[in-house]
Amino acid sequence: MMTRVKIKSRINTSNLSLHLMIWPALLIVIIFAYGPMFGLVMAFQEFSPIQGWFRSEWVGLANFKEMFILPNFFQVIKNTFFISLMEILLGQMMAIVVTLMLDQARNKSIRRTIQTIIYLPHFLSWVILGGILIEILSLDGAFNQMLTSIGMEPVSFLGNPKIFPWTLIVSHVWKEFGFATIVYFAALTNIDPTLYEAAEM
């Protein structure tokens, strides 16, 4: 009987230590992921930064009604879905293709160098990336200066409504596909090499 009690106490102690280990991560999620969700109350208020959340006038669904009657509301929704869908499709396709190419590279140093180069944009914030894109793609930016130097007309990458969505899509894919390649490459390394030999036969 004493042995069972000792075993139970050990189990409870080990579980307690595991629970204590997960609490810091849970606190971070609660503070930084769920805490800011309280700010959603601003959507139902005539929000004033001076009055704050608790003293701003409550207007219910008035802000949503005003949004729905905007003349370009459906165009905004359409653009959002189109850009999001293309970012997902092109991002995953690019990641898979680059992963398969890296998997076939025999030189490990070259493979690691390429992985590092394509992974670096992931660490750039969108504020920094936006500044870089403006310097490169604006009408007087580096890319258009190169076009005019060879006799071509400058292209409005940031002002043309037909070109800008693709500018946004390509820049997002360039920034994020490197992270996806690491995930796919990790999955490929777990595949048994004998399966490749069986497929060739």
Disulfide bonds with the S-S distance in Angstrom:
none
